[in-house]
Amino acid sequence: MAASTPDTAPAAPVVKRDRTHYLYIAVIAAVALGIAVGLIWPDAGVELKPLGTGFVNLIKMMIAPIIFCTIVLGIGSVRKAAKVGAVGGIALGYFLVMSLVALTIGLVVGNILHPGDGLHITNAIKASGHDQVSADALPPVDFVLSIIPVTFVSAFTEGQILQTLLIALLAGFALQAMGSTGQPILRGVEHIQRLVFRILGMVMWAAPIGAFGAIAAVVGSAGLDALKSLAVLMLGFYVTCFLFVFVVLGILLRTVAGLNIFVLFKYLAREFLLILSTSSSESALPRLIAKMEHLGIGKSVVGITVPTGYSFNLDGTMIYMTMASLYIADALGTPMSIGEQIPLLLFLLLASKGAAGVSGAGLATLAGGLQSHKPALVDGVGLIVGIDRFMSEARALTNFAGNAVATVLVGTWTKEIDKDRVQQVLAGHLPFDETTLLDEDDQPHAEVPEQGGEKELAKA
């Protein structure tokens, strides 16, 4: 028998090179170039805004089918409907608590800084403030009714996340009740999901163009004067968001899930860069869904927590509305007492849910909420119009961070998380597939064992 030689040894598998690494280097370069254009040629920078808007719209185009596929696959393969109800209940309860925490932190910082003292309101600023009042924000009852789409298909065409969520939940529960008969449909939905994520991967190659246009427009329209005059408010808001994310959420993530928030955010670094360059947290929503599933969190948890969180877990928006309200009241020379602040902020907490899906929801919700609860303060909204886009980046980053952490926490509380896989992914041993945004191993990590050794999720 011939002895084996090194020449006959099996060849090592070829590691597929991640070409998207260059894509995100290009995004960073595009952001720097956009800032330069906005400062040097501000008028030209403003004209580039459609590039950023077009890219964000391309991403939004993919949100409805991705949410639908993810939720249908997650719920349709769960044997017990009560498990899905528990996920939704825990998620909504957590969202309410964290919204109140964010409001409280903004309230404390706003009362310490008093950034609006000494400012003067002109008639032009008053008119600008009233222009921000949006008719799209709905009162609570109308908001609940708006979740019901006109037709089954309109949920996908109108771009309303909560309408898509409702249809997906109904379809998922229906397939769950069908049992083995629904398995071919689940396999079909899984193939559609792979197609949609592949399209999303193609769309992402336009990110540098979108980032360039968005940043150039923001810098060109605001300029340095607006930043200087409102630097105290901006700095206070950024510091408050930083403390909320890395102190409050960081401690919560370490205590509940045993994870380091810096390690989790390193895993989500590309999504943060995408949000920073587009000022839209929605641009990273589809990638957050894919990455949370890859991390080892059950499909049902990801499918319910992430889309719902994008409407109900807006921590950055809560902080923004708190500090902006106090800033405006001080600037108008009518500072509010604590007894006046708390009812206003609780009202804004409810109003923000009615503005879910409204474009520029932060400023529009603030103006609409003040118009309904304290109309005299609407005059001062025009003070922050100039820097709202810069503050919207911090809002979007904080909202995204809050929803990423919420997904891990809800997965931990419901035992729908593969902790071993989480450690492997965060350590870099199981890299995320940037090409398909999906795992090609039939996603076995989505199956989480119940106590007693049974599998909660069955393969489609």
N, C-alpha and C positions, 0 to 999 in steps of 0.2 A: 504494500500500500504506500503510495507516494505521500511524503510528508507535505503538509500545507506550507505555502510560502506567503510572504507578505503580498506578492502580486495577485494572489487569489482571494485575498481578504475583501469582504464586501465594502463598496465605496460608501463614504459618509454621505448622508442625505444633503442635497444642495439647499441651503437656506435662501428662501425667496427674499430678494432685496426690497426694502420698503421705500418705494420712490416718492411716497407722500411726504417724506422728510423734507424734500426740496420744496414741496408745495407750501409748507408752513414757514420755511425760511423766506419764500417769496412773499407771503402775507406780511411778515415783519418788515421787509423792505418796502412793500407797498404802503404800509402805515406811515413809515418815516417819510416816504416821498409825498404822500397825501398831506401830511402836516406841513411840509416845506411849501407845497403849492398853495395851500390855504393861507399861509402867512405872507408869501411873496405876491401871489396873484389871487387875492380873496374873491374877486368877482368870478374869475375862472373856476375857482374851487367850488363856489356855490352851484355853478352850471353842471358840475360833475355829480351832483346828488343822484340823478337817475341811475347811475352805475351801482351805487350802494342799494338803492331801493329795488332795482331789478334783481340783484343777487338774493336779497332777503326774501323777495317774493318767490324766487325759485325754490328756496328752502321751505317756505310756508306751503308751497304747492304739494310737498311730500308729506306734510305732517298728518293730514287726515288718513291717508291709506296706511301709514306706519302705525298710528295709534289703533286703527281698526284691526289690522292684522295681529298686532301684539296682544291686544286684549282678547280677541277671539281665540287665539292659540292658547293663551294663558288660562282663560276660564273654561274653554271647551275641553281641556284635558284634565281639569280638576274634578275629582270624584264627588266632593262634597261642596254644595253651594254655600253652606254656612261659612266655609273657609274664606270665600270671596267677600262675604258680608263682613267678616271680622277684619279683613284687610282694609276695606273701605271705612269702617267705623273708627278703627285705630288711626288711620291716616287723617281723617277729618278732625278728630279730636286733637291730634298733634298739631295740625295746621292752626286751629283756633288758639291753642295755648301759645304757640310761637308767635303768632300775629300780635297777641297781647303783650308778650315779652318785648317784641320789637318796638311797639308803640311806647311802652314804658321807658325803654332805653332812650329813644328819641326825645321823649318828654323831659327826662332828666338832663340830657346834654343841652337841649334847646334852652332850658331855664337857667343853665349855668353860663352859656355863651352870650345870649341875647344879641345875636348878630345883626338884628335889624335896627338897632338904636342909631338915631342921628341921620337916617335917610329921608329924602324928600320925594313926594309923589307928584308927578306932573299929570296933566290931562291926557297926554299921549300914553303914559304908562297905565292910567286907569282904563282907557279904551282897549289897550292891548290885553289887559287882564280879563275884561268881559268877553273878548273874542275867544278866549280859551274854554269858555263854558260849552261843553259838548252835550248835544241832545241825545247822544247814543247811550249814555249811562242810564240804566233803568232802575226804578224802585224795586224793592225786594220781591213783591208778588209778580210783577211783570218779568223780572229776571228769571224767576223759577219757570214761568210759562215759556220763556224764550229758549229754554233748554230743549223743548220738544220741537223737532224739525217739522217743516210743512209736509215733506215727503221723506221716504227712506233715503232717496238719492240726494236730496238737498242738504243733508247733513255733511256730505262730502264736498259740495259745490260752494257753500256759503262761508267756509273757513271758520266755523264755530267749533272750538275744541270740545266744549261740553256736549254739543249735539252729537258729534262723532262718538264721544264716550258713551252716551246713552244707547245709540244704535249698536255699538260694539258689545256693550254689556248684554243687551237683549239677544243678540246673535250668539254670544258665547254661552249664555244660559240655555238657549234653545238647543245648541249642539251638544251641550252637556247632557240634556234630557234625552237626546236621541241615542246616546250610547254608541254602540259599534256602528250603527247606521250612519252616524255623522263623521266617521273616521275619514272617508274619501274627501269630504268637504274640508276637513281640517288639513289634510295633506295638500289640497288645492290652495288653501289660504297660505300655507307655509311656502309654497312655490311663488305665490304672488308677493309675499313678504321679501323673499330673496331677490325678486325682480326689482321691487321698489328700492331696496337698500343698494342694489347695484346702480340704479339710476342716481340715487343720492350721492354715491361715490363719484360718479361722473360730474355731477353738478358742483361738487366741492372744488374741482379744478378751476372754477371761476372765482374762487374766494379772493385771490389777490386783486382782481379787478374791482370786485365789490368793496373790499376794504379800502382801496385807494380812493374810490369815489365817495364813500361814506365819510371818511376822515377829512378829506379835502373840503367837503361841503360844511361839516361841523366847524372846522377851524376858520374857514373863510367867512361864514355867516356870523360867528360870535366875535372872533378877534381877541386881542389881548385886553382891550379896555374893559369888556364885560367881566373877564376873569379877575382883573385887579380890583374892580369895585365890589365884587361879591366873593372875594377870596376867603373871607372868614366863614361864610355859610358853606362854601364848597369844601374847605378844609375840615370844618367841623363835621360835615356829613360824611366825608370819606373816612375820617378817623372813627366815627361812630359805626359805620358799616364794617370797618376792619375789626373793631373790638367785638362786635356782635358775631362775626363769622369765626374768628380765631379764638375767642374766649368762650362765648356762650355755646356756639355749635361745636367748637373743638373739645370742650370739656364733656359735652353731652355725647359726642361720638366716641370719645375715649372710655367714658363710663359705661355706656350701654353696649357698644360693639367691640371695644378694645382696640380701636384703630386710631392711628395718628392722622389728623386732618391734613397735615402737610403731604403725607404719602398719598392720600386719596386725591388731593388736588394735583399732585404731580401726574397721576394717572389721567386726570382730566385737563391737563395743561393745554392741549390743542383746542378744546372747547372754550376755555377761558379766553384764549387768544382770539378765537372767532367772534365771541361776544364783544370783546374789547374793540375790535376793528369795525364791527357793524352796529354797535349800541343796541343790539336786540338779543334778548335771551332766547327768543323763539328760534333763532338761527342754529342754536345748539340742541334744541329739543330732540330731534330724531337721533342725533349721535349720543345723547344722554341715555335714551332708551336702549340703544344697541350696547353701549358700554356697561350699563348696569346689569344687563343680562349676561354679558361676557364675564363680568366680575363674579357672578355666581349667585345672583338674586333671582328668585322665581319669577317666571313670566307674569303670573297674575299680580304679584306685588308691583313689579315695574309698570305693567300696563295700567294699573289703577292709580298708583301713587304719583307717577310723573305727570300725566296729563291733568289730573285733578289739582296737583300742586301748582301747576302753571296758572291756574285760575284762583286758587284759594290760599296758596302759601307764598305770598309776595312780601317777604320780610323786608327787602330793600325799599319797596314802595311804602310800607308802613312807616319805616324810619323817615323816609323822605317827606311824607305828608305831615308827620308830626312836627319836624323841624321847620318845614316851609310855612306851616300855619303860624307857629310862634314867631318866625321871622317877619312874616307879613303883618301880624298884629303889632309887633314892636315898631316896624317901619311906619305904620299908620298912626303911631302915637296912642294906640288903644290896647296896651298890653292886657292879656287875659289872666285872670286869677286861676288857681288850680281848679276851683269849682266850675269855671267856664271851660277850661281846657279838656277835662275828662269827658264830658258829654259830647263835645265837638269831635274828639278823636274816636270815641266809640261809634259815632255816626259815620265818620270817614271809614272806619273798619268795615261797616256794612256796605257803604257806598262803593268801596273798592271791589266788592264781589259783583255788584251790579254793572261794573264797567269792564268785566272780564272780556277780553277780546277786542276792546276799543283801541284803535291805533293811538299811540301816545298816551296810554291810560294813566300814567302818573300825573301829568299836568292836567289832563282833561278831568280826571276824577277829583283832583284837588279843587279845581275851579267849580265843578258841578256841585261838589259837597258843600263848599263854602256858600255857594249861591242858595242852596236849600236850607242850610242851618244858620249861617251867619253872613248874610248878603253884603254887609259893609266891607268885609275883608276881600271881596272879589276885586276891588279896585287895586289891591296890592299884588295880585297874581302877576301883573305885567312886569314886576321887578325881577322875577326869576325866569322869564321867558328866554332871555339871552343865554343863560347858562344851563337851561334845562337839559340840552342834549349831552353836556358834559356830566351832569348829575345822573342822567339816564344810564350812562355806562356803569356807574357804581350801583345803581338800582338793579340793572340787569345782572351784573356779576354776583351781587348779594342774593338776588332771587334764585339764580342758578345754583349757587353754593348751598342755599337752604334746601332746595329740592333734591340735590344729590345726597346730602346728609340724611334728609327725611327718608329717602328710599332705602338706604342702608339700615336706618333705625327701625323702620316698619318691617323690613325683612327679618331683622333680628328678633323683634318682639313676636312675630308670627311664626318664627322658626322656618322661614322660607329663604334660607341663605346657606350656601355651602362655604363654611368658614375656611376649610382647607384650600379651596379654590381661590377664595379672596386673597389669602396670603400668597399663593403662587402668582396670581395676576399682578398684585401690587409689587411683588418682588421682581417682576419682569420675566418670569419663567414661562408664562403663557401670554405672549404678545397679542394685542388686538389686531384683527385683520382689517386693515384700512381699505382694502379693495372691495370686499363684499359687505363689511360691517356686520358680518354674521359668522358664527362658528360653523364649520363644515362637518362636524361630527354628530349631527342630529341633536345637538345641544343637550347632552345628557346631564349637564350641570343644572338644568332647570328642574330636575327631579330632586325633591328634598324629602328624605324619609320622615315618616311620622314616628311618634313614640310607639314602640311595639314592633318596629321593623318594617311596617308596610310602607309602600310608596304612595305619597299623596298625589303625585302627578303621573299620568301614564303617557307613554310616547304616542304621538299622533300616528 
